[in-house]
Amino acid sequence: MGHPIGERVRGGVDLTRWRTDVEHRAAQRRGRAEWYESCTLHVAKVERSRGFGRAEVPSDPVVG
């Protein structure tokens, strides 16, 4: 997956600030010129989200 910004950008003013940020605009230009052939942006409301980190996975409760 791409580079999620949901942790930093909550919408409205934050989104405008992010979109117009000088460093972000420079990174976009460089990415388009050097790395990415194409890109798709999806803006959506997340109804539910789940995840885990390897260190957080509980041990197997079934002992053989």
PDBQT receptor file of N, H, CA, C and O in Angstrom, charges set to zero:
ATOM      1  N   MET A   1       0.834  -1.173   0.000  1.00  0.00    +0.000 N 
ATOM      2  CA  MET A   1       0.000   0.000   0.000  1.00  0.00    +0.000 C 
ATOM      3  C   MET A   1       0.878   1.233   0.000  1.00  0.00    +0.000 C 
ATOM      4  O   MET A   1       2.090   1.144   0.194  1.00  0.00    +0.000 OA
ATOM      5  N   GLY A   2       0.271   2.370  -0.215  1.00  0.00    +0.000 N 
ATOM      6  H   GLY A   2      -0.714   2.442  -0.372  1.00  0.00    +0.000 HD
ATOM      7  CA  GLY A   2       1.007   3.615  -0.315  1.00  0.00    +0.000 C 
ATOM      8  C   GLY A   2       1.423   4.189   1.011  1.00  0.00    +0.000 C 
ATOM      9  O   GLY A   2       1.695   3.461   1.966  1.00  0.00    +0.000 OA
ATOM     10  N   HIS A   3       1.470   5.475   1.061  1.00  0.00    +0.000 N 
ATOM     11  H   HIS A   3       1.249   6.067   0.286  1.00  0.00    +0.000 HD
ATOM     12  CA  HIS A   3       1.910   6.191   2.251  1.00  0.00    +0.000 C 
ATOM     13  C   HIS A   3       0.697   6.793   2.948  1.00  0.00    +0.000 C 
ATOM     14  O   HIS A   3       0.239   7.868   2.559  1.00  0.00    +0.000 OA
ATOM     15  N   PRO A   4       0.172   6.133   3.958  1.00  0.00    +0.000 N 
ATOM     16  CA  PRO A   4      -1.016   6.647   4.623  1.00  0.00    +0.000 C 
ATOM     17  C   PRO A   4      -0.720   7.900   5.434  1.00  0.00    +0.000 C 
ATOM     18  O   PRO A   4       0.290   7.978   6.133  1.00  0.00    +0.000 OA
ATOM     19  N   ILE A   5      -1.608   8.872   5.332  1.00  0.00    +0.000 N 
ATOM     20  H   ILE A   5      -2.429   8.809   4.763  1.00  0.00    +0.000 HD
ATOM     21  CA  ILE A   5      -1.419  10.098   6.096  1.00  0.00    +0.000 C 
ATOM     22  C   ILE A   5      -2.512  10.290   7.124  1.00  0.00    +0.000 C 
ATOM     23  O   ILE A   5      -2.567  11.336   7.772  1.00  0.00    +0.000 OA
ATOM     24  N   GLY A   6      -3.384   9.310   7.292  1.00  0.00    +0.000 N 
ATOM     25  H   GLY A   6      -3.340   8.461   6.765  1.00  0.00    +0.000 HD
ATOM     26  CA  GLY A   6      -4.516   9.419   8.202  1.00  0.00    +0.000 C 
ATOM     27  C   GLY A   6      -4.142   9.743   9.628  1.00  0.00    +0.000 C 
ATOM     28  O   GLY A   6      -4.914  10.391  10.335  1.00  0.00    +0.000 OA
ATOM     29  N   GLU A   7      -2.970   9.307  10.069  1.00  0.00    +0.000 N 
ATOM     30  H   GLU A   7      -2.343   8.781   9.494  1.00  0.00    +0.000 HD
ATOM     31  CA  GLU A   7      -2.544   9.588  11.442  1.00  0.00    +0.000 C 
ATOM     32  C   GLU A   7      -2.271  11.079  11.626  1.00  0.00    +0.000 C 
ATOM     33  O   GLU A   7      -2.442  11.609  12.724  1.00  0.00    +0.000 OA
ATOM     34  N   ARG A   8      -1.848  11.759  10.559  1.00  0.00    +0.000 N 
ATOM     35  H   ARG A   8      -1.709  11.329   9.667  1.00  0.00    +0.000 HD
ATOM     36  CA  ARG A   8      -1.473  13.163  10.662  1.00  0.00    +0.000 C 
ATOM     37  C   ARG A   8      -2.549  14.110  10.154  1.00  0.00    +0.000 C 
ATOM     38  O   ARG A   8      -2.654  15.242  10.625  1.00  0.00    +0.000 OA
ATOM     39  N   VAL A   9      -3.342  13.659   9.203  1.00  0.00    +0.000 N 
ATOM     40  H   VAL A   9      -3.257  12.739   8.820  1.00  0.00    +0.000 HD
ATOM     41  CA  VAL A   9      -4.314  14.542   8.564  1.00  0.00    +0.000 C 
ATOM     42  C   VAL A   9      -5.720  14.067   8.877  1.00  0.00    +0.000 C 
ATOM     43  O   VAL A   9      -6.087  12.940   8.545  1.00  0.00    +0.000 OA
ATOM     44  N   ARG A  10      -6.497  14.912   9.507  1.00  0.00    +0.000 N 
ATOM     45  H   ARG A  10      -6.198  15.827   9.777  1.00  0.00    +0.000 HD
ATOM     46  CA  ARG A  10      -7.854  14.551   9.926  1.00  0.00    +0.000 C 
ATOM     47  C   ARG A  10      -8.918  15.169   9.035  1.00  0.00    +0.000 C 
ATOM     48  O   ARG A  10     -10.102  14.912   9.253  1.00  0.00    +0.000 OA
ATOM     49  N   GLY A  11      -8.554  15.971   8.044  1.00  0.00    +0.000 N 
ATOM     50  H   GLY A  11      -7.592  16.180   7.868  1.00  0.00    +0.000 HD
ATOM     51  CA  GLY A  11      -9.534  16.574   7.150  1.00  0.00    +0.000 C 
ATOM     52  C   GLY A  11      -9.574  18.072   7.286  1.00  0.00    +0.000 C 
ATOM     53  O   GLY A  11      -8.870  18.646   8.117  1.00  0.00    +0.000 OA
ATOM     54  N   GLY A  12     -10.401  18.716   6.470  1.00  0.00    +0.000 N 
ATOM     55  H   GLY A  12     -10.973  18.250   5.795  1.00  0.00    +0.000 HD
ATOM     56  CA  GLY A  12     -10.603  20.156   6.537  1.00  0.00    +0.000 C 
ATOM     57  C   GLY A  12      -9.324  20.947   6.454  1.00  0.00    +0.000 C 
ATOM     58  O   GLY A  12      -8.571  20.832   5.487  1.00  0.00    +0.000 OA
ATOM     59  N   VAL A  13      -9.075  21.753   7.473  1.00  0.00    +0.000 N 
ATOM     60  H   VAL A  13      -9.686  21.846   8.259  1.00  0.00    +0.000 HD
ATOM     61  CA  VAL A  13      -7.904  22.621   7.514  1.00  0.00    +0.000 C 
ATOM     62  C   VAL A  13      -6.620  21.807   7.478  1.00  0.00    +0.000 C 
ATOM     63  O   VAL A  13      -5.669  22.194   6.799  1.00  0.00    +0.000 OA
ATOM     64  N   ASP A  14      -6.570  20.680   8.196  1.00  0.00    +0.000 N 
ATOM     65  H   ASP A  14      -7.342  20.365   8.747  1.00  0.00    +0.000 HD
ATOM     66  CA  ASP A  14      -5.375  19.832   8.188  1.00  0.00    +0.000 C 
ATOM     67  C   ASP A  14      -5.048  19.358   6.778  1.00  0.00    +0.000 C 
ATOM     68  O   ASP A  14      -3.885  19.359   6.375  1.00  0.00    +0.000 OA
ATOM     69  N   LEU A  15      -6.058  18.959   6.038  1.00  0.00    +0.000 N 
ATOM     70  H   LEU A  15      -7.003  18.959   6.366  1.00  0.00    +0.000 HD
ATOM     71  CA  LEU A  15      -5.847  18.463   4.672  1.00  0.00    +0.000 C 
ATOM     72  C   LEU A  15      -5.327  19.573   3.769  1.00  0.00    +0.000 C 
ATOM     73  O   LEU A  15      -4.429  19.345   2.959  1.00  0.00    +0.000 OA
ATOM     74  N   THR A  16      -5.880  20.763   3.903  1.00  0.00    +0.000 N 
ATOM     75  H   THR A  16      -6.609  20.948   4.562  1.00  0.00    +0.000 HD
ATOM     76  CA  THR A  16      -5.406  21.900   3.106  1.00  0.00    +0.000 C 
ATOM     77  C   THR A  16      -3.962  22.224   3.454  1.00  0.00    +0.000 C 
ATOM     78  O   THR A  16      -3.147  22.476   2.566  1.00  0.00    +0.000 OA
ATOM     79  N   ARG A  17      -3.643  22.220   4.742  1.00  0.00    +0.000 N 
ATOM     80  H   ARG A  17      -4.304  22.016   5.463  1.00  0.00    +0.000 HD
ATOM     81  CA  ARG A  17      -2.267  22.480   5.179  1.00  0.00    +0.000 C 
ATOM     82  C   ARG A  17      -1.314  21.445   4.599  1.00  0.00    +0.000 C 
ATOM     83  O   ARG A  17      -0.243  21.795   4.104  1.00  0.00    +0.000 OA
ATOM     84  N   TRP A  18      -1.696  20.174   4.658  1.00  0.00    +0.000 N 
ATOM     85  H   TRP A  18      -2.566  19.890   5.060  1.00  0.00    +0.000 HD
ATOM     86  CA  TRP A  18      -0.847  19.094   4.145  1.00  0.00    +0.000 C 
ATOM     87  C   TRP A  18      -0.654  19.230   2.639  1.00  0.00    +0.000 C 
ATOM     88  O   TRP A  18       0.464  19.117   2.138  1.00  0.00    +0.000 OA
ATOM     89  N   ARG A  19      -1.747  19.473   1.923  1.00  0.00    +0.000 N 
ATOM     90  H   ARG A  19      -2.656  19.565   2.331  1.00  0.00    +0.000 HD
ATOM     91  CA  ARG A  19      -1.704  19.553   0.464  1.00  0.00    +0.000 C 
ATOM     92  C   ARG A  19      -0.843  20.724  -0.010  1.00  0.00    +0.000 C 
ATOM     93  O   ARG A  19      -0.205  20.637  -1.059  1.00  0.00    +0.000 OA
ATOM     94  N   THR A  20      -0.820  21.818   0.755  1.00  0.00    +0.000 N 
ATOM     95  H   THR A  20      -1.338  21.889   1.607  1.00  0.00    +0.000 HD
ATOM     96  CA  THR A  20      -0.089  23.008   0.328  1.00  0.00    +0.000 C 
ATOM     97  C   THR A  20       1.269  23.166   1.018  1.00  0.00    +0.000 C 
ATOM     98  O   THR A  20       1.973  24.142   0.761  1.00  0.00    +0.000 OA
ATOM     99  N   ASP A  21       1.643  22.238   1.877  1.00  0.00    +0.000 N 
ATOM    100  H   ASP A  21       1.071  21.445   2.086  1.00  0.00    +0.000 HD
ATOM    101  CA  ASP A  21       2.927  22.292   2.573  1.00  0.00    +0.000 C 
ATOM    102  C   ASP A  21       4.082  22.275   1.570  1.00  0.00    +0.000 C 
ATOM    103  O   ASP A  21       4.114  21.431   0.674  1.00  0.00    +0.000 OA
ATOM    104  N   VAL A  22       5.019  23.193   1.717  1.00  0.00    +0.000 N 
ATOM    105  H   VAL A  22       4.993  23.879   2.445  1.00  0.00    +0.000 HD
ATOM    106  CA  VAL A  22       6.123  23.345   0.775  1.00  0.00    +0.000 C 
ATOM    107  C   VAL A  22       6.940  22.055   0.648  1.00  0.00    +0.000 C 
ATOM    108  O   VAL A  22       7.254  21.632  -0.465  1.00  0.00    +0.000 OA
ATOM    109  N   GLU A  23       7.286  21.430   1.770  1.00  0.00    +0.000 N 
ATOM    110  H   GLU A  23       7.031  21.773   2.675  1.00  0.00    +0.000 HD
ATOM    111  CA  GLU A  23       8.068  20.187   1.721  1.00  0.00    +0.000 C 
ATOM    112  C   GLU A  23       7.277  19.052   1.074  1.00  0.00    +0.000 C 
ATOM    113  O   GLU A  23       7.834  18.256   0.317  1.00  0.00    +0.000 OA
ATOM    114  N   HIS A  24       5.993  18.979   1.368  1.00  0.00    +0.000 N 
ATOM    115  H   HIS A  24       5.541  19.626   1.983  1.00  0.00    +0.000 HD
ATOM    116  CA  HIS A  24       5.154  17.943   0.768  1.00  0.00    +0.000 C 
ATOM    117  C   HIS A  24       5.057  18.135  -0.740  1.00  0.00    +0.000 C 
ATOM    118  O   HIS A  24       5.157  17.163  -1.489  1.00  0.00    +0.000 OA
ATOM    119  N   ARG A  25       4.864  19.371  -1.198  1.00  0.00    +0.000 N 
ATOM    120  H   ARG A  25       4.783  20.160  -0.590  1.00  0.00    +0.000 HD
ATOM    121  CA  ARG A  25       4.789  19.641  -2.640  1.00  0.00    +0.000 C 
ATOM    122  C   ARG A  25       6.095  19.259  -3.331  1.00  0.00    +0.000 C 
ATOM    123  O   ARG A  25       6.074  18.696  -4.426  1.00  0.00    +0.000 OA
ATOM    124  N   ALA A  26       7.232  19.559  -2.700  1.00  0.00    +0.000 N 
ATOM    125  H   ALA A  26       7.249  20.016  -1.811  1.00  0.00    +0.000 HD
ATOM    126  CA  ALA A  26       8.531  19.203  -3.280  1.00  0.00    +0.000 C 
ATOM    127  C   ALA A  26       8.677  17.678  -3.359  1.00  0.00    +0.000 C 
ATOM    128  O   ALA A  26       9.172  17.150  -4.355  1.00  0.00    +0.000 OA
ATOM    129  N   ALA A  27       8.246  16.980  -2.311  1.00  0.00    +0.000 N 
ATOM    130  H   ALA A  27       7.844  17.409  -1.502  1.00  0.00    +0.000 HD
ATOM    131  CA  ALA A  27       8.315  15.515  -2.308  1.00  0.00    +0.000 C 
ATOM    132  C   ALA A  27       7.411  14.934  -3.396  1.00  0.00    +0.000 C 
ATOM    133  O   ALA A  27       7.777  13.956  -4.047  1.00  0.00    +0.000 OA
ATOM    134  N   GLN A  28       6.236  15.529  -3.597  1.00  0.00    +0.000 N 
ATOM    135  H   GLN A  28       5.939  16.324  -3.068  1.00  0.00    +0.000 HD
ATOM    136  CA  GLN A  28       5.335  15.073  -4.662  1.00  0.00    +0.000 C 
ATOM    137  C   GLN A  28       5.998  15.214  -6.031  1.00  0.00    +0.000 C 
ATOM    138  O   GLN A  28       5.983  14.283  -6.836  1.00  0.00    +0.000 OA
ATOM    139  N   ARG A  29       6.573  16.378  -6.281  1.00  0.00    +0.000 N 
ATOM    140  H   ARG A  29       6.585  17.134  -5.627  1.00  0.00    +0.000 HD
ATOM    141  CA  ARG A  29       7.227  16.607  -7.584  1.00  0.00    +0.000 C 
ATOM    142  C   ARG A  29       8.356  15.611  -7.807  1.00  0.00    +0.000 C 
ATOM    143  O   ARG A  29       8.482  15.043  -8.892  1.00  0.00    +0.000 OA
ATOM    144  N   ARG A  30       9.173  15.398  -6.787  1.00  0.00    +0.000 N 
ATOM    145  H   ARG A  30       9.071  15.859  -5.906  1.00  0.00    +0.000 HD
ATOM    146  CA  ARG A  30      10.296  14.463  -6.916  1.00  0.00    +0.000 C 
ATOM    147  C   ARG A  30       9.791  13.039  -7.137  1.00  0.00    +0.000 C 
ATOM    148  O   ARG A  30      10.314  12.312  -7.981  1.00  0.00    +0.000 OA
ATOM    149  N   GLY A  31       8.780  12.648  -6.378  1.00  0.00    +0.000 N 
ATOM    150  H   GLY A  31       8.356  13.239  -5.692  1.00  0.00    +0.000 HD
ATOM    151  CA  GLY A  31       8.217  11.311  -6.536  1.00  0.00    +0.000 C 
ATOM    152  C   GLY A  31       7.671  11.086  -7.929  1.00  0.00    +0.000 C 
ATOM    153  O   GLY A  31       7.902  10.036  -8.529  1.00  0.00    +0.000 OA
ATOM    154  N   ARG A  32       6.947  12.065  -8.446  1.00  0.00    +0.000 N 
ATOM    155  H   ARG A  32       6.759  12.917  -7.957  1.00  0.00    +0.000 HD
ATOM    156  CA  ARG A  32       6.380  11.947  -9.794  1.00  0.00    +0.000 C 
ATOM    157  C   ARG A  32       7.469  11.891 -10.850  1.00  0.00    +0.000 C 
ATOM    158  O   ARG A  32       7.337  11.168 -11.838  1.00  0.00    +0.000 OA
ATOM    159  N   ALA A  33       8.536  12.640 -10.654  1.00  0.00    +0.000 N 
ATOM    160  H   ALA A  33       8.642  13.226  -9.852  1.00  0.00    +0.000 HD
ATOM    161  CA  ALA A  33       9.616  12.701 -11.647  1.00  0.00    +0.000 C 
ATOM    162  C   ALA A  33      10.547  11.486 -11.583  1.00  0.00    +0.000 C 
ATOM    163  O   ALA A  33      11.031  11.025 -12.617  1.00  0.00    +0.000 OA
ATOM    164  N   GLU A  34      10.802  10.960 -10.365  1.00  0.00    +0.000 N 
ATOM    165  H   GLU A  34      10.409  11.334  -9.525  1.00  0.00    +0.000 HD
ATOM    166  CA  GLU A  34      11.839   9.951 -10.206  1.00  0.00    +0.000 C 
ATOM    167  C   GLU A  34      11.353   8.539  -9.895  1.00  0.00    +0.000 C 
ATOM    168  O   GLU A  34      12.010   7.575 -10.288  1.00  0.00    +0.000 OA
ATOM    169  N   TRP A  35      10.217   8.383  -9.199  1.00  0.00    +0.000 N 
ATOM    170  H   TRP A  35       9.683   9.167  -8.880  1.00  0.00    +0.000 HD
ATOM    171  CA  TRP A  35       9.862   7.059  -8.708  1.00  0.00    +0.000 C 
ATOM    172  C   TRP A  35       8.565   6.492  -9.261  1.00  0.00    +0.000 C 
ATOM    173  O   TRP A  35       8.507   5.312  -9.609  1.00  0.00    +0.000 OA
ATOM    174  N   TYR A  36       7.542   7.297  -9.347  1.00  0.00    +0.000 N 
ATOM    175  H   TYR A  36       7.589   8.255  -9.065  1.00  0.00    +0.000 HD
ATOM    176  CA  TYR A  36       6.214   6.764  -9.640  1.00  0.00    +0.000 C 
ATOM    177  C   TYR A  36       5.805   6.945 -11.090  1.00  0.00    +0.000 C 
ATOM    178  O   TYR A  36       5.891   8.044 -11.637  1.00  0.00    +0.000 OA
ATOM    179  N   GLU A  37       5.369   5.879 -11.698  1.00  0.00    +0.000 N 
ATOM    180  H   GLU A  37       5.299   4.985 -11.254  1.00  0.00    +0.000 HD
ATOM    181  CA  GLU A  37       4.829   5.945 -13.048  1.00  0.00    +0.000 C 
ATOM    182  C   GLU A  37       3.368   6.388 -13.001  1.00  0.00    +0.000 C 
ATOM    183  O   GLU A  37       2.893   7.096 -13.889  1.00  0.00    +0.000 OA
ATOM    184  N   SER A  38       2.664   5.962 -11.951  1.00  0.00    +0.000 N 
ATOM    185  H   SER A  38       3.049   5.387 -11.230  1.00  0.00    +0.000 HD
ATOM    186  CA  SER A  38       1.274   6.356 -11.763  1.00  0.00    +0.000 C 
ATOM    187  C   SER A  38       0.945   6.337 -10.277  1.00  0.00    +0.000 C 
ATOM    188  O   SER A  38       1.682   5.779  -9.464  1.00  0.00    +0.000 OA
ATOM    189  N   CYS A  39      -0.171   6.956  -9.946  1.00  0.00    +0.000 N 
ATOM    190  H   CYS A  39      -0.770   7.409 -10.607  1.00  0.00    +0.000 HD
ATOM    191  CA  CYS A  39      -0.584   7.031  -8.546  1.00  0.00    +0.000 C 
ATOM    192  C   CYS A  39      -2.096   7.202  -8.504  1.00  0.00    +0.000 C 
ATOM    193  O   CYS A  39      -2.671   7.884  -9.352  1.00  0.00    +0.000 OA
ATOM    194  N   THR A  40      -2.734   6.589  -7.527  1.00  0.00    +0.000 N 
ATOM    195  H   THR A  40      -2.267   6.035  -6.838  1.00  0.00    +0.000 HD
ATOM    196  CA  THR A  40      -4.160   6.768  -7.306  1.00  0.00    +0.000 C 
ATOM    197  C   THR A  40      -4.357   7.167  -5.851  1.00  0.00    +0.000 C 
ATOM    198  O   THR A  40      -3.790   6.549  -4.950  1.00  0.00    +0.000 OA
ATOM    199  N   LEU A  41      -5.148   8.186  -5.627  1.00  0.00    +0.000 N 
ATOM    200  H   LEU A  41      -5.609   8.688  -6.359  1.00  0.00    +0.000 HD
ATOM    201  CA  LEU A  41      -5.441   8.657  -4.278  1.00  0.00    +0.000 C 
ATOM    202  C   LEU A  41      -6.893   8.337  -3.971  1.00  0.00    +0.000 C 
ATOM    203  O   LEU A  41      -7.784   8.663  -4.755  1.00  0.00    +0.000 OA
ATOM    204  N   HIS A  42      -7.131   7.701  -2.838  1.00  0.00    +0.000 N 
ATOM    205  H   HIS A  42      -6.407   7.436  -2.201  1.00  0.00    +0.000 HD
ATOM    206  CA  HIS A  42      -8.490   7.395  -2.390  1.00  0.00    +0.000 C 
ATOM    207  C   HIS A  42      -8.739   8.171  -1.105  1.00  0.00    +0.000 C 
ATOM    208  O   HIS A  42      -7.960   8.075  -0.157  1.00  0.00    +0.000 OA
ATOM    209  N   VAL A  43      -9.805   8.927  -1.072  1.00  0.00    +0.000 N 
ATOM    210  H   VAL A  43     -10.438   9.005  -1.843  1.00  0.00    +0.000 HD
ATOM    211  CA  VAL A  43     -10.202   9.639   0.136  1.00  0.00    +0.000 C 
ATOM    212  C   VAL A  43     -11.476   8.961   0.621  1.00  0.00    +0.000 C 
ATOM    213  O   VAL A  43     -12.467   8.890  -0.107  1.00  0.00    +0.000 OA
ATOM    214  N   ALA A  44     -11.444   8.467   1.848  1.00  0.00    +0.000 N 
ATOM    215  H   ALA A  44     -10.639   8.525   2.439  1.00  0.00    +0.000 HD
ATOM    216  CA  ALA A  44     -12.576   7.694   2.341  1.00  0.00    +0.000 C 
ATOM    217  C   ALA A  44     -12.720   7.860   3.848  1.00  0.00    +0.000 C 
ATOM    218  O   ALA A  44     -11.771   8.229   4.539  1.00  0.00    +0.000 OA
ATOM    219  N   LYS A  45     -13.893   7.588   4.335  1.00  0.00    +0.000 N 
ATOM    220  H   LYS A  45     -14.664   7.288   3.773  1.00  0.00    +0.000 HD
ATOM    221  CA  LYS A  45     -14.145   7.554   5.762  1.00  0.00    +0.000 C 
ATOM    222  C   LYS A  45     -13.948   6.106   6.211  1.00  0.00    +0.000 C 
ATOM    223  O   LYS A  45     -14.564   5.192   5.663  1.00  0.00    +0.000 OA
ATOM    224  N   VAL A  46     -13.102   5.906   7.191  1.00  0.00    +0.000 N 
ATOM    225  H   VAL A  46     -12.602   6.648   7.636  1.00  0.00    +0.000 HD
ATOM    226  CA  VAL A  46     -12.831   4.565   7.689  1.00  0.00    +0.000 C 
ATOM    227  C   VAL A  46     -13.871   4.226   8.751  1.00  0.00    +0.000 C 
ATOM    228  O   VAL A  46     -13.978   4.911   9.769  1.00  0.00    +0.000 OA
ATOM    229  N   GLU A  47     -14.624   3.180   8.511  1.00  0.00    +0.000 N 
ATOM    230  H   GLU A  47     -14.537   2.623   7.685  1.00  0.00    +0.000 HD
ATOM    231  CA  GLU A  47     -15.646   2.740   9.463  1.00  0.00    +0.000 C 
ATOM    232  C   GLU A  47     -15.043   1.848  10.547  1.00  0.00    +0.000 C 
ATOM    233  O   GLU A  47     -15.488   1.876  11.694  1.00  0.00    +0.000 OA
ATOM    234  N   ARG A  48     -14.055   1.075  10.194  1.00  0.00    +0.000 N 
ATOM    235  H   ARG A  48     -13.694   1.052   9.262  1.00  0.00    +0.000 HD
ATOM    236  CA  ARG A  48     -13.412   0.172  11.143  1.00  0.00    +0.000 C 
ATOM    237  C   ARG A  48     -12.004  -0.107  10.643  1.00  0.00    +0.000 C 
ATOM    238  O   ARG A  48     -11.771  -0.195   9.437  1.00  0.00    +0.000 OA
ATOM    239  N   SER A  49     -11.075  -0.244  11.564  1.00  0.00    +0.000 N 
ATOM    240  H   SER A  49     -11.263  -0.172  12.543  1.00  0.00    +0.000 HD
ATOM    241  CA  SER A  49      -9.699  -0.537  11.203  1.00  0.00    +0.000 C 
ATOM    242  C   SER A  49      -9.099  -1.458  12.254  1.00  0.00    +0.000 C 
ATOM    243  O   SER A  49      -9.330  -1.273  13.449  1.00  0.00    +0.000 OA
ATOM    244  N   ARG A  50      -8.342  -2.434  11.823  1.00  0.00    +0.000 N 
ATOM    245  H   ARG A  50      -8.154  -2.584  10.853  1.00  0.00    +0.000 HD
ATOM    246  CA  ARG A  50      -7.692  -3.378  12.730  1.00  0.00    +0.000 C 
ATOM    247  C   ARG A  50      -6.287  -3.630  12.258  1.00  0.00    +0.000 C 
ATOM    248  O   ARG A  50      -5.994  -3.497  11.070  1.00  0.00    +0.000 OA
ATOM    249  N   GLY A  51      -5.431  -3.984  13.153  1.00  0.00    +0.000 N 
ATOM    250  H   GLY A  51      -5.669  -4.092  14.119  1.00  0.00    +0.000 HD
ATOM    251  CA  GLY A  51      -4.056  -4.306  12.789  1.00  0.00    +0.000 C 
ATOM    252  C   GLY A  51      -3.346  -4.948  13.964  1.00  0.00    +0.000 C 
ATOM    253  O   GLY A  51      -3.906  -5.085  15.051  1.00  0.00    +0.000 OA
ATOM    254  N   PHE A  52      -2.119  -5.336  13.730  1.00  0.00    +0.000 N 
ATOM    255  H   PHE A  52      -1.663  -5.225  12.847  1.00  0.00    +0.000 HD
ATOM    256  CA  PHE A  52      -1.297  -5.900  14.789  1.00  0.00    +0.000 C 
ATOM    257  C   PHE A  52       0.166  -5.729  14.421  1.00  0.00    +0.000 C 
ATOM    258  O   PHE A  52       0.514  -5.555  13.253  1.00  0.00    +0.000 OA
ATOM    259  N   GLY A  53       0.996  -5.782  15.414  1.00  0.00    +0.000 N 
ATOM    260  H   GLY A  53       0.713  -5.924  16.363  1.00  0.00    +0.000 HD
ATOM    261  CA  GLY A  53       2.439  -5.824  15.218  1.00  0.00    +0.000 C 
ATOM    262  C   GLY A  53       2.911  -7.193  15.672  1.00  0.00    +0.000 C 
ATOM    263  O   GLY A  53       2.333  -7.771  16.593  1.00  0.00    +0.000 OA
ATOM    264  N   ARG A  54       3.920  -7.705  15.063  1.00  0.00    +0.000 N 
ATOM    265  H   ARG A  54       4.390  -7.235  14.315  1.00  0.00    +0.000 HD
ATOM    266  CA  ARG A  54       4.398  -9.054  15.384  1.00  0.00    +0.000 C 
ATOM    267  C   ARG A  54       4.637  -9.229  16.883  1.00  0.00    +0.000 C 
ATOM    268  O   ARG A  54       4.324 -10.286  17.431  1.00  0.00    +0.000 OA
ATOM    269  N   ALA A  55       5.173  -8.239  17.544  1.00  0.00    +0.000 N 
ATOM    270  H   ALA A  55       5.428  -7.380  17.099  1.00  0.00    +0.000 HD
ATOM    271  CA  ALA A  55       5.442  -8.338  18.980  1.00  0.00    +0.000 C 
ATOM    272  C   ALA A  55       4.153  -8.396  19.793  1.00  0.00    +0.000 C 
ATOM    273  O   ALA A  55       4.176  -8.811  20.952  1.00  0.00    +0.000 OA
ATOM    274  N   GLU A  56       3.031  -7.988  19.204  1.00  0.00    +0.000 N 
ATOM    275  H   GLU A  56       3.013  -7.651  18.263  1.00  0.00    +0.000 HD
ATOM    276  CA  GLU A  56       1.764  -7.954  19.926  1.00  0.00    +0.000 C 
ATOM    277  C   GLU A  56       0.938  -9.221  19.783  1.00  0.00    +0.000 C 
ATOM    278  O   GLU A  56      -0.070  -9.376  20.473  1.00  0.00    +0.000 OA
ATOM    279  N   VAL A  57       1.342 -10.132  18.901  1.00  0.00    +0.000 N 
ATOM    280  H   VAL A  57       2.161 -10.005  18.340  1.00  0.00    +0.000 HD
ATOM    281  CA  VAL A  57       0.561 -11.334  18.662  1.00  0.00    +0.000 C 
ATOM    282  C   VAL A  57       0.637 -12.223  19.891  1.00  0.00    +0.000 C 
ATOM    283  O   VAL A  57       1.735 -12.597  20.304  1.00  0.00    +0.000 OA
ATOM    284  N   PRO A  58      -0.506 -12.576  20.492  1.00  0.00    +0.000 N 
ATOM    285  CA  PRO A  58      -0.481 -13.429  21.681  1.00  0.00    +0.000 C 
ATOM    286  C   PRO A  58       0.011 -14.837  21.347  1.00  0.00    +0.000 C 
ATOM    287  O   PRO A  58      -0.100 -15.285  20.206  1.00  0.00    +0.000 OA
ATOM    288  N   SER A  59       0.545 -15.519  22.333  1.00  0.00    +0.000 N 
ATOM    289  H   SER A  59       0.635 -15.155  23.260  1.00  0.00    +0.000 HD
ATOM    290  CA  SER A  59       1.002 -16.879  22.097  1.00  0.00    +0.000 C 
ATOM    291  C   SER A  59      -0.219 -17.780  21.884  1.00  0.00    +0.000 C 
ATOM    292  O   SER A  59      -1.329 -17.438  22.292  1.00  0.00    +0.000 OA
ATOM    293  N   ASP A  60      -0.008 -18.910  21.254  1.00  0.00    +0.000 N 
ATOM    294  H   ASP A  60       0.894 -19.188  20.922  1.00  0.00    +0.000 HD
ATOM    295  CA  ASP A  60      -1.078 -19.855  20.941  1.00  0.00    +0.000 C 
ATOM    296  C   ASP A  60      -1.633 -20.430  22.232  1.00  0.00    +0.000 C 
ATOM    297  O   ASP A  60      -0.899 -21.052  23.000  1.00  0.00    +0.000 OA
ATOM    298  N   PRO A  61      -2.938 -20.227  22.482  1.00  0.00    +0.000 N 
ATOM    299  CA  PRO A  61      -3.525 -20.727  23.746  1.00  0.00    +0.000 C 
ATOM    300  C   PRO A  61      -3.664 -22.246  23.782  1.00  0.00    +0.000 C 
ATOM    301  O   PRO A  61      -3.867 -22.815  24.855  1.00  0.00    +0.000 OA
ATOM    302  N   VAL A  62      -3.560 -22.913  22.637  1.00  0.00    +0.000 N 
ATOM    303  H   VAL A  62      -3.396 -22.451  21.766  1.00  0.00    +0.000 HD
ATOM    304  CA  VAL A  62      -3.700 -24.374  22.598  1.00  0.00    +0.000 C 
ATOM    305  C   VAL A  62      -2.333 -25.006  22.797  1.00  0.00    +0.000 C 
ATOM    306  O   VAL A  62      -1.434 -24.837  21.973  1.00  0.00    +0.000 OA
ATOM    307  N   VAL A  63      -2.185 -25.724  23.877  1.00  0.00    +0.000 N 
ATOM    308  H   VAL A  63      -2.916 -25.862  24.546  1.00  0.00    +0.000 HD
ATOM    309  CA  VAL A  63      -0.906 -26.387  24.165  1.00  0.00    +0.000 C 
ATOM    310  C   VAL A  63      -1.101 -27.868  23.924  1.00  0.00    +0.000 C 
ATOM    311  O   VAL A  63      -2.004 -28.485  24.488  1.00  0.00    +0.000 OA
ATOM    312  N   GLY A  64      -0.247 -28.441  23.080  1.00  0.00    +0.000 N 
ATOM    313  H   GLY A  64       0.487 -27.940  22.621  1.00  0.00    +0.000 HD
ATOM    314  CA  GLY A  64      -0.456 -29.781  22.605  1.00  0.00    +0.000 C 
ATOM    315  C   GLY A  64      -0.055 -30.891  23.430  1.00  0.00    +0.000 C 
ATOM    316  O   GLY A  64      -0.227 -32.045  23.038  1.00  0.00    +0.000 OA
TER     317      GLY A  64
